[in-house]
Amino acid sequence: MRLTETDEDSTLSVSYDSMAEPGPSSSPLKHNGISKTTNGFSSPYTNGNGKARVLDSLDGHTPDRSRSSIARVSLPGSTLYNDSYVDREEFVRLVIQSLRDVGYIESAATLEAESGYTMESPEVSDFRQCILDGAWAQAEAALEHLGVAELEDLQEAKFLISRQKYLELLEADKTSAALQVLRYELAPLNVDPDQLHSLSGLLMCSDSADLRHQTGWDGTSGTSRRQLLVNLQRYIPSSVMIPQRRFATLLDQARIYQQSRCLYHNSPTSARTFSLYTDHLCDNSAFPKTTSVILEGHNDEVWNLEWSHDGRYLATGSSDKTAIIWRIGPGTDPNTREIRSQFILRDHQFAVGCVAWSPDDSVLLTSAEHHIKMWNTRTGVCMNMLDVHKDVVTALVWLPDGSGFISGGLDRKIVFWDADGKQRDSWDRTPIRVTDLAITPDFTRLVAVGMYDLPATPHPGSNPTAPDSGTPAVGGSAPANGSAGSATRLIVYQLSNQQEQASVQMDGELTSVKVSDDSQYALINRASKANANCEIQLWDLNTHKIVRKYQGHKQSQHVIRSCFGGVDGSFVASGSEDGNVYIWHRDTAELLETLSGHGEGSVNSVAWNPTNERMFASCSDDRTIRIWEAPPQSAYLTSPALVDVPAEYNGNEPESSGKGKGKGRERWDGDDMDGVHYGYVSGDVSTSL
């Protein structure tokens, strides 16, 4: 919006007799026609007004400046450049806002006078100041003149103002006045009855601290009034009241877009890593694609691994009936870093299939067949053994708050345990034989994948047999010969009440599920008898649809576990039956790296270090664990370090127990099912795979 020529009380007196042309000032002691005494400012300003009052959004202070004569510049056209689509007025108003935000008040006022554009009208400034001063009646009156078009929007905006007024009265212990606001201001606004009831319940708060706790509101002296302005912005046209820090928001969006297009971006954003002068682009020189360390200590296939939350320890589980806790020393140079085995956790009767660290890293869970063991990670002593499942435990996951953990298994059980290993709850028999599960970091949902049995196809003329309770109908996917079959399914549960939110039938065997840090996406490994059809799928947990597919690896028989990795989970990493590690860009699904180095057999699991975006680990049938890092900048790493378990720690070769030796050797059970084959399974199987 433009300054008017009759703006007599402006902080700047604009001369229209001598219109200056664009270009440098003729005086070397002046900048754009204004004496430049300082480049500072008297106090910070945010979203002020360059007209009648220049207001600080925090305290309403008006700067005391001497008036100067600024010639308004007249430019042709309305866009920033002749070939630009950027509107000049919008651009200049955003620059004015940004200058004020960072404290260049004089410069902002000069730009207003020289351009003829003002950041906002006096009505907007008055409205903002009324909100910040708690002048609620005047704020509501001013709201009527700020271009809120829809009556419903106007009522919602008035509700937000009256709600703030109500809470502040309660905080000040003015219960009678607050009750009047509730009855005569909030109730007539057609408020949702539940919301009105919730507000009325606040009258029973014992004190202001209780009020703030129940509402998540930080009080009159906090940021609540400024947050109210942010919320009111939704109803006021942006051209009338510019959203706060709008230019900074646009720059953040540009940064995010550039990083999303940068396939190898893998460093935290900072002023050092992001510049406005150039487009952001990373090469792959700092990407973790070099084996820095090979860990040897297991005597058989290594099936699973997981980093501690502090990134200092790595737990591995193996077919040799042991788990090992490895200590990864500090430092960024692999040539000098100390790595050693901290504890070898024996006393498992069967192969170790799952490992899981508690949130404080003090307890490690391991599973071997249907047994679960709890280990003290400070001493290496087994604290407890849990024996509730009747079939193979395929998943162990801790609750985000550390209050307990959940186990899932092929016996269709999902069991809740407290942190001490006491059974807290057990869900009803699930429709699927769980092959993996995960909890969303926001602690709201449980995502499970697994197999469920299909009913036999009825013969013509017979009555159809319904599937097990909770198992959805699958149409004609049962075998044509009338025999029973199996299918796989993704199920999302509401964690609070154990109710099913979604259930999706899928093709192929599902061997792994991980959830992104923002709790929005699930990463699922899907095996296929035809290797060309195997893929890793990224599911949106809100829409329950596939948004990405990652292909190129091999998975037809074995349990392969993938993971998110890198800064903001920008990458997807997975093992493969061809002995390689594959890494894709999460947003584009482009295959970035195929990393060789492991020996013969499958790479079974990959885990990214949670505190070091340039380090991840992989484990393999070749009995080793590899640490992958970016090449050190100080010296070229000619060959990876080899870390072996000291001789006195080495155990004997595991005795034969009639159980499956390794993945691909046996099926989940004796059923003649198609699909992926898992090795940590009990039962005598005569079929040779």
N, C-alpha and C positions, 0 to 999 in steps of 0.2 A: 504494500500500500504506500501511496506517495504522501509526502509532507505537503500541507497546504500552504499557499503563499501568505495567508493571513494568520499564521501561527505566531502570534505575538509573544506568547510566553514560552517559546521554545528555549531550550538551554543554549541553542546556537542561533545567532542572527544570520540568516541567509541573505546574501546580496544577489539581487536579480538584475541589477543594472549592468554588471560586467560578467557575462557568462563565459567561464573559462572552457577552453577546449581540452580534450583529454591529452595528457602528457605531463612531463615533470614541471614542478614549480619553478618560476623564474628567479626566485630568491634562493641562494644556497643555504640560507639560515632557516628556511621554512620547508615544511613538507605538506604538499597539497594545500598551500595557502594558510596554514595554521602554525603559529609559533610553536616550536617543539622544545619545551623546557625540560620535560622528563618523559620517560617511556614507562613510567610506573602507573600506579592507581591508588586511590585513597582507600578503597575497600572492595572486596569481591562482589560481583554482580552476576545475577543469573536471570535471563529472560526479562530484562528491564525494558523501559520504554524511552526512546530518544526524544519524546515530545515534551508535554507539560511536566512530567516527572520521570526521572530516570531512577527506577526503583530496584533495589537489591531484593532478590526473591527471598532472602533470609530475614532481613531486618527493615526493609523499606527505606534505607538511607538514601538521601539525595546528594550527589556529589557537589561540592562547592568549587565551580570552575569559572574562570574569567571568560566572558563572551568573546568570540572571535568571528570574523567575517569569512564565511566559506562560500565560494562560488559554486553553484550547482552546475554539474556537467550534463550536457545534452548529447545523447548518443542515438544514432539511427537504429531502427528496428527494435524488436522486443526480446530477441534471443541473445545469449551470451556471445556467440560468434555467428558469422553469416551462415556457416555450415553446421551449426549446432542446434540441437533440439532442447537445450536447457534454457528455461525461461530466466531472463536476466533478473527480474524482480525477485523471483523465488531464491535465486542464487545469492543475491546481495543481502536479502533479509536473513538468510541462513548464516552468511558470513558475519553480519552484525551480531546475531545471537551468539555465535561461537566466540567472537572477540570479547563480548561481555562475560561469557562463561569463564574464560581464562583470565579475565581481569584487565583487558585493554579497553577501558571505558572511554578514554579520550579518542582512541582510534575508531571505536564503534560510532561515537557521536559525530566524528568528522565524516565517516562514510555515509551516515544517514543524511547529513546536510549536503554533501557533494553529489550523492546519487538521487536525492529527492525521495528515497524510499525510507519508511520507518518500519522498525521490526514489528510493531503491533500498535493498535489504537489505544488511546487513554482508557477506553472502556474495559479493555482486556487487562491493562495494568491495574486499574481500580479493582476489578474482580479478583485478580490474583492477590492483591494486597488485603482485600476483605477476608479472603480465605485464611491467609497467613496471620491476620490479626484476630481471627475468630469473630468477625462482624457478620454473623450469619444472616440476619435480615437483609442487610445491604447486599450480601453475596447472592442471595436468592433473587433479589430485585435486578441485580446486574446480569444474572444468568439469562433473564428474559430477552436481553438485547444482544446476545452473542451468537445468534444464528442457529440455535438448536431447532431444527425443522419439525421433528416428529414430537407429538404430545407425549407419547410413551417414553421417548428419550428424555424429555424434559422432566417427567415425573421420576425417572430413575436417577437423574442427576440431582434432583431435589432430595430424593431419598438418601443419597450418599452424604449430602450436606447435613441433613437433619440427623442422620445416624451419628456423624461426628459430634454434632452438638449434644446429642443425648449421652454419648459416652463421656464427653468432657464434664457434663453436669454430674454424672454418676461418680466420676473420679474425684470431683470436688465435694462429694458428699451432699449434693443438692438434690435429694431424692424426689421431693415434691415437684421441683421444676422439671426434672427429667421425666417424671410421670406425665406432666402436661404435654411435653414434646411427644411422648409415645402415643398419647390419646389423640391429640389435635393436629399433629404434624405428620407423624409416620403412618398411623393407621389409615387416614383418608387417602393415602397414595396407592391404594390397592396392592399392598404388600402381600407376598406369599404368607399364608397363615402360619406355616411352620417357622418362617424367618421372624415373623412378628412375635411368635411365642418364645423363640430363642432370645430375642431382645428383651422381652418382658422378664424372662428368667434372670437376667443380669441384675435386676433390682435386689436379688437375694445375695449378691456378692458381699462377703464379709468386709472387705476393704479394697482400696484401689489396686493393691498388688494382686489380689484374687481376680479382680476385673480384668486386668491386663493379661493375666495368665489364661483365663478362660477364652478370651477373644483373640489372643495373639496380637494385641494392639499395644503400641509402645508409649501411649499417653500424650498429653498435651505438650509436654516438654521434649518429646522425642521428634520423630520425623513424620508423625501421622498426618499433619496438615499438608506437608509437602507431598506425601503419598496420595492424599485426597486430590490434590491438583492433577497428579498423574492419572488417577482414575477418572476424573472429570473430563480429561482430554478426549476420552472416547466419544463424548457426546457433542463436543464443540468442534466445528470445522477446523481442519488444520491450517487453512488459509487465514483464519481469524486468530487462532491461538496456536502458534507453532509448537509442536511437541518438544519437550526438553531434549537438549543435546542432539538435535536432529542431524547436524552435520557429522558428529561423531558416530551416530548410528549408521549413516550412509557409508562412512569409511570402514566401520566394522563389517558391514555387509560386503564391501569390496574385498576386504581381507579374507573373509570366510570363503567368498567365491574363488579368489585366487588360490587359496590353500586347497580347496576342493578340486581344482584343476591341476594342482601340483602333485603328481603321482607319488613322489618320494618324500613328501613333507613329513618330517618326523622329529620336530623340535618344538618346545613350548614357545608360544608367541610372546615376543618382547619387542621393545624398541630396536634392539639389535638385530632381530631376525625379520622385521617387517619395516619396509621403508616406503614412503609415498613417492619417492623419486623413480622407482622402477617397479615393474611387475614382479611378483614373488615367484621364484622358481628354484627348486632344489635338484641337484643331481643325485646319483645313487652312491656317491663316494662315502656318505655317512650312514648308509643303510646297513643294518645287521645281516650280512650275507657271508661272513667269514667264520669258520670254525676256529674259536680261540682256545677251547679246552675240550678234551675228550675224557669223560669219566668212565672208568672201568672198575667194577666191583661186583656186579651181578654175574651169576653163573648160568643164567638162562635169559630168555627174551624179557625185555623191559616193556611193560604194558602201559604204565601210566605215570604221570609226574605232575607236580603242582608246586609253585613257588609259595613261600611264606609271604604274608602281607607286607612285611618290611623289606622284601626282596633280598634278604641275606642268606636264606636257606632254600634248598630244593629237596623235596621229598620224591622218591621214586619207588614204584612197586613192580615186582617182577614175578615171573613164573617160577623162580627158584625158591619161593616161599619166604622171601624177605622183603623188607622195605629199608631203604637207606636214606638218612638225612645228611645231605651234603652242606657244608658251610662254604659260602662264597665270600671271600674276603673283600674288604673295601678297595677302592682304587679303580681307575679307568684303564690302566695299562695292563692288558692280559699277560704281558711278559713278567710282571712283578707281582701280580695279585696272587694271594695264597688261597688255595682251594683244597679242602680235605673232607673226608667222611667224618661226620660228627658221631653218628650212631648207626649201627646195623640192627634193625628190629627183627629179631627172629621169632621163634615160637608160633609161627603160623602153620596150621596143619595143611593148608592148601596154598595155591598160587595167590598172590596179592593183586587184586584187580582195581581197587579204588584207594585213593589217598585224599585227605581233606584237612586243611589247617583251620583251627579256630581263629576268630577275628583278632585275638591278641597273640596268636602264634604260640600259645603255651601248651596246646593239645593237638596231637595229630591222630586222625582217625584212619584206620586201615580196614579193608574188608578182604576176607578170604572165604570163598564160597558163601555160606549163609552166616558166617561169624563176623562180628565187628569188634575191633580192638581199639582201646583208647590209650594213647601213649603220652607220657609226660616228656615234652620235647627238651626240657632242661636236664633231665637225668637219663632219658632213654628207657624208663621203666614202664611196663604195662600197668595201667591203673585199673582197667576194667575190661571184661569181655562180655559182649551182648549177644544173646542167642535167642532171637525172637522170630526171625525170618525162617521160612521152611524151604526156601530155594535161594539161588544165587543173589547176593546183594550187588546190584549193578550201579548204584548211585549213592553218594554221600555228600551232603551239602549243609553247611552251617547257616543258621539264621543270621541276618545282618547285624542284629544287636548282640550276638554272642550268647543269648539266653538258652540256646540249645541247637539241635541239628535235626535233619530229616534224612531218613534212609528209604530207598525204594528197591524193589527186587522183582524177580521173575515170578514170585508167589502172588503177585498182584497187590502186594501190601505197600502202603506208604505210612511210615511210622514216625511220630514226633517224639524226640527225646529231649530231656533237659540237659544242661551243661555237664551234669555229673553222670549221665548215662542212665538215668531213670526214665522209664517209658512214660511219656506224658499223655499221648493220645495215639490212636490208630484209626485211620480212615476206613470207611467201609470198603469192601473188596472192590478194587478199581476195575474198570472194563479192560484194562490192558496189563500185560506183563511188562512191567517198566524196564526199559533198557537204559534210560538216563533221565535225569530231572535237574531243574535249576530253579532258583528263587530270584525274582526280580530285586535289584538293589533297593528299590523303594519299598520293599517289604509288603507288597500288595498281592502278588500273584505267584503261583507255582506252575511251572511249565514242565510237562512230562511227555515223553515219547515212548512208544513201545508197540507191542504186538497184541492183537486180540484175535480170538478164534472165531471163524465164521461158521454158521450152522450148515449142516448138510443140506444140499439142494433137494427139495422134496420130489418124489417121483410123481408123474402125472396122476391126478385123482386123489392124491393124499393131502392131508391138511398140513400147511406150512408150520414149521417149528420156530418159535420166536427165539432170538438170540438171548444170551445171558442178560440179566438185568443191567441196564446202563449202557449196553452195547447198541449203537445205532444201526439201523438197517443199512445193508450194503448192496442191495439190488442184486444184480446178476453176477457179482464178482466171485461167487463160490464156484468150486470145480464143477464141471458139467456132468461128471459121472455120479454125482450125488454124494460124494464123500465130503468130509469136513475140510476146511481150508483155514488160512490165516491171512490177516491184513495188518497194516500198521496205521498208527493214528497219533496225531498231536492233540494233546488236551491241555487247556489252560484253566486252572482252578483259582477261585478267589480264596486267598490265604486265610482271611479272617473267619469265614464260615464254611470253608471246604466245598463250596458250591461250584459246579462246573460252569465256566464262562463260555467256553468254545470247545468244540471237538471237530477235528478235521481229519478225514481219511486221506492217507497218502500212499504213494507207490514206493516199492523198494523197502529195504531194511533201514531203520533209523538207529544210528549207533551213538549219537552225541548231540547234546544241546547246551548252548551257552547263551547267556543274556547280556545285552550291551549295558554299559554303565548308566545310560539314560533310561533304562527299563522299557525301552520301546521295541527292541528287536530281539528275535531269537535266531541263533545260528544253528542249523541242523545238518548233520552229515547223513546223506542218503546213499546207501550202497545199491549196486545193481549187478545182476549176473552178467549183463553186458557192460563191460567197463566204460564203454563210450557213453552210457546213460547215467553213470554215477555223477553226483553233483553235491555241492554244499548249498543249502538254500537259506536265504535271509527272509524271515517272516516278520511282518508288522503285527505286533501283539494287539494293536487297537483295531485294525481292520481285518485281521486274520487272513491276510493275503501275502503271497510271495512278492517281494520287491526286488530281489537280486538272485542270480544263480552264478555260482563259481564252478568252473569246469577246467579240466586239464589233468587232474590227478587220477589215480587208479584205486578203485575200491569195489571189490566184488564179493570177498569172503570174510574179511577181517574187521575187527572193531578199530575204527580210525576216529580220533578225537581232534577237533579243530578248535580255534580260539580267535578272539579279537586281539589286536595288539597295536602298539605304537601310540603316539599322542592322539588322544580323543578316540581311541579304538579305530584308527583310520585304515587298518589292514586286517585281512583275514588270512590266517596261516593254518596249514593242515599237513599231516603226513600223507603217505601214499604207499600202496603195495609195491610200487616199483623202487622203493628205497630212497626216494627223494622227498624234500620238503618244498611245498608250494606256497607262494605268498601272492595274494591278490590285493588290489586297491579296493577298499570296501565300497565306495560310492560308484565307481565306474565298472567294477567287476573285471578290470583288466589284469591279466596275469603279469606280475612284475618280475618274479624270480622263481626259478626252479633250481633248488640247491641240492647238489649231490655231495656225497662224502660218507654216508652210512653204508654199511656193508649189505650183504644179501638179506633179503626179507623185508618186511613192512616197517615203515616208520609209523609207530602206533599212536603217538600223542605229541602235541606241541603246546607249549605254555610260554606266554610272554611275561617277562619280569614286570611286576606291577609298579616298581619305582624307577626302573631304568628302561626308557623307551627304545634304547638301542641294544637290547639284549633279550634273547629268548632261548629256550631249550627244547630239544627233541629227544625222543627215546625210540629204540628200535629192537627188532628181532635179533640184531647183531650183538646184543647184550651191552651196548654202550649207550651213554647219554652224551649229546653234543651241546656245547654252549656256543651260540652264534652271536657275533657282535660286529659292529662297524670296525673296519681296520683302524688300529691305533694311529694317531697323527704323529706321535713322537718318533715312532720307529716302525718299520714295515715288519709285519708278523710273517716270518718265513714258514713256520709250521706250527700247528696247534700244540699246546701243552698236553701232556698225558698224565692224568691223575688216576692212580690206582689205589685200591684199598690196601693198607699195610698187610703183610703176610699173616701177622698174628690175628688179624680180624677175619681173614677169609674162611668161609664155611666150607663144609664138604658138599659135594654134589648132592642134590636132593634125591632122596630115595623114591623109588617108584611106589605109588600108592593106588594105582588103578585109575587115577584121575587123569583128566586131559593134560597133556604135556604143554600144549601151547595153542595159540590162536590158529584157527584153520585146521586143527586136528580133530575137533569135535563140534557138534552142534550144541545149541542151548539145551536141548534134551533129546530124547530118542525119537521124537516125531520126524517123519520124513517131510520136512518143510523146505521150501525154497528160501534162498536168502543168505544173509551173512552168517558166518560161523564164528563162534566165540569160544575161547579156550579155557576161561576160568569157570568151568561147569562140571558138576559132578555127574556121575552116571556112566555106565558102560555102553559104549556105542560101537557097534560092529562095523559101521560104514566107514571106509577109509576115504579121506578127502584129498 
